[in-house]
Amino acid sequence: MILSLLACFIGIIIGILAFIHYSSFERFDKTFAAGILFFISCIFVLLAMAVYTGVTVNYYGKRYGNWRFSWSYITGWVAAVLTFFSGIFYMCAYRMHECPRNTSPH
């Protein structure tokens, strides 16, 4: 989950820099990089939830008969959905930004 937060934070910083048109690299498209970082963050969230599920089932399933996943599991699913859709939105912004650049007059 820490890697997910790190990738998400870097994606937010790169996304902000992309929308204020800060150009430190000419060939580096920051909206595409931000979208990729949000997809990586989504994968890390899903991986963290899989580890959480496996450890919780192995620990509580053997010791207690009555247990359930709590609010943290719901928060993980909300985080996975939000990072996935933010990655999609950054990819859409990349496509919208890319289209006028690639058109050439006839």
C-alpha positions as a Markdown table, in Angstrom:
| # | Residue | x | y | z |
|---|---|---|---|---|
| 1 | Met | 0.0 | 0.0 | 0.0 |
| 2 | Ile | 3.0 | 2.3 | 0.6 |
| 3 | Leu | 4.2 | 1.8 | -3.0 |
| 4 | Ser | 0.7 | 2.6 | -4.2 |
| 5 | Leu | 0.6 | 5.8 | -2.2 |
| 6 | Leu | 4.1 | 6.7 | -3.6 |
| 7 | Ala | 3.1 | 6.0 | -7.2 |
| 8 | Cys | -0.2 | 7.9 | -6.7 |
| 9 | Phe | 1.6 | 10.9 | -5.2 |
| 10 | Ile | 4.2 | 11.1 | -8.0 |
| 11 | Gly | 1.4 | 10.7 | -10.5 |
| 12 | Ile | -0.5 | 13.7 | -9.0 |
| 13 | Ile | 2.7 | 15.8 | -9.1 |
| 14 | Ile | 3.4 | 14.9 | -12.7 |
| 15 | Gly | -0.3 | 15.5 | -13.6 |
| 16 | Ile | -0.2 | 19.0 | -12.1 |
| 17 | Leu | 3.0 | 19.8 | -13.9 |
| 18 | Ala | 1.4 | 18.6 | -17.1 |
| 19 | Phe | -1.6 | 20.9 | -16.8 |
| 20 | Ile | 0.4 | 24.0 | -15.9 |
| 21 | His | 2.6 | 23.4 | -19.0 |
| 22 | Tyr | 5.9 | 23.1 | -17.1 |
| 23 | Ser | 8.2 | 21.7 | -19.8 |
| 24 | Ser | 11.4 | 20.3 | -18.4 |
| 25 | Phe | 11.5 | 17.5 | -21.0 |
| 26 | Glu | 10.3 | 18.0 | -24.6 |
| 27 | Arg | 9.8 | 14.4 | -25.6 |
| 28 | Phe | 8.3 | 13.3 | -22.3 |
| 29 | Asp | 4.6 | 13.5 | -22.2 |
| 30 | Lys | 3.6 | 14.0 | -18.6 |
| 31 | Thr | -0.1 | 13.2 | -18.9 |
| 32 | Phe | 0.8 | 9.7 | -20.3 |
| 33 | Ala | 3.3 | 9.2 | -17.5 |
| 34 | Ala | 0.7 | 10.2 | -14.9 |
| 35 | Gly | -1.8 | 7.8 | -16.3 |
| 36 | Ile | 0.7 | 5.0 | -16.3 |
| 37 | Leu | 1.6 | 5.8 | -12.7 |
| 38 | Phe | -2.1 | 5.7 | -11.6 |
| 39 | Phe | -2.5 | 2.3 | -13.3 |
| 40 | Ile | 0.6 | 1.1 | -11.4 |
| 41 | Ser | -0.9 | 2.4 | -8.2 |
| 42 | Cys | -4.1 | 0.5 | -8.9 |
| 43 | Ile | -2.1 | -2.7 | -9.4 |
| 44 | Phe | -0.3 | -2.1 | -6.1 |
| 45 | Val | -3.6 | -1.5 | -4.3 |
| 46 | Leu | -5.0 | -4.8 | -5.7 |
| 47 | Leu | -1.8 | -6.6 | -4.7 |
| 48 | Ala | -2.0 | -5.2 | -1.2 |
| 49 | Met | -5.6 | -6.2 | -0.9 |
| 50 | Ala | -4.7 | -9.7 | -2.0 |
| 51 | Val | -2.0 | -10.0 | 0.7 |
| 52 | Tyr | -4.4 | -8.5 | 3.3 |
| 53 | Thr | -7.0 | -11.1 | 2.4 |
| 54 | Gly | -4.6 | -14.0 | 2.5 |
| 55 | Val | -3.1 | -13.0 | 5.8 |
| 56 | Thr | -6.4 | -12.3 | 7.4 |
| 57 | Val | -8.0 | -15.5 | 6.3 |
| 58 | Asn | -5.0 | -17.6 | 7.4 |
| 59 | Tyr | -4.8 | -15.8 | 10.8 |
| 60 | Tyr | -8.4 | -15.3 | 11.8 |
| 61 | Gly | -9.9 | -18.2 | 10.0 |
| 62 | Lys | -8.0 | -20.7 | 12.2 |
| 63 | Arg | -8.4 | -18.8 | 15.5 |
| 64 | Tyr | -11.8 | -17.3 | 15.4 |
| 65 | Gly | -15.1 | -18.6 | 14.0 |
| 66 | Asn | -16.8 | -15.3 | 13.7 |
| 67 | Trp | -14.8 | -12.7 | 11.9 |
| 68 | Arg | -15.3 | -10.3 | 8.9 |
| 69 | Phe | -13.5 | -7.8 | 6.8 |
| 70 | Ser | -13.8 | -4.3 | 8.1 |
| 71 | Trp | -13.8 | -0.8 | 6.7 |
| 72 | Ser | -10.2 | -1.1 | 5.6 |
| 73 | Tyr | -11.1 | -3.6 | 2.9 |
| 74 | Ile | -13.9 | -1.3 | 1.6 |
| 75 | Thr | -11.4 | 1.6 | 1.6 |
| 76 | Gly | -9.0 | -0.6 | -0.5 |
| 77 | Trp | -11.7 | -1.3 | -3.1 |
| 78 | Val | -12.6 | 2.4 | -3.3 |
| 79 | Ala | -8.9 | 3.3 | -3.7 |
| 80 | Ala | -8.5 | 0.7 | -6.5 |
| 81 | Val | -11.6 | 2.0 | -8.4 |
| 82 | Leu | -10.5 | 5.7 | -8.0 |
| 83 | Thr | -6.9 | 5.1 | -9.1 |
| 84 | Phe | -8.1 | 3.1 | -12.1 |
| 85 | Phe | -10.5 | 5.8 | -13.2 |
| 86 | Ser | -8.0 | 8.5 | -12.7 |
| 87 | Gly | -5.6 | 6.6 | -14.9 |
| 88 | Ile | -8.3 | 6.3 | -17.6 |
| 89 | Phe | -8.9 | 10.1 | -17.3 |
| 90 | Tyr | -5.3 | 10.9 | -17.7 |
| 91 | Met | -5.1 | 8.6 | -20.7 |
| 92 | Cys | -8.1 | 10.5 | -22.2 |
| 93 | Ala | -6.3 | 13.8 | -21.5 |
| 94 | Tyr | -3.2 | 12.4 | -23.3 |
| 95 | Arg | -5.3 | 11.4 | -26.3 |
| 96 | Met | -7.1 | 14.8 | -26.4 |
| 97 | His | -3.7 | 16.6 | -26.2 |
| 98 | Glu | -2.1 | 14.2 | -28.8 |
| 99 | Cys | -4.7 | 14.7 | -31.5 |
| 100 | Pro | -4.1 | 18.3 | -32.5 |
| 101 | Arg | -0.3 | 17.8 | -32.4 |
| 102 | Asn | -0.4 | 14.9 | -34.9 |
| 103 | Thr | -2.6 | 16.6 | -37.6 |
| 104 | Ser | -0.7 | 18.0 | -40.5 |
| 105 | Pro | -2.2 | 20.4 | -43.2 |
| 106 | His | -2.7 | 18.8 | -46.6 |
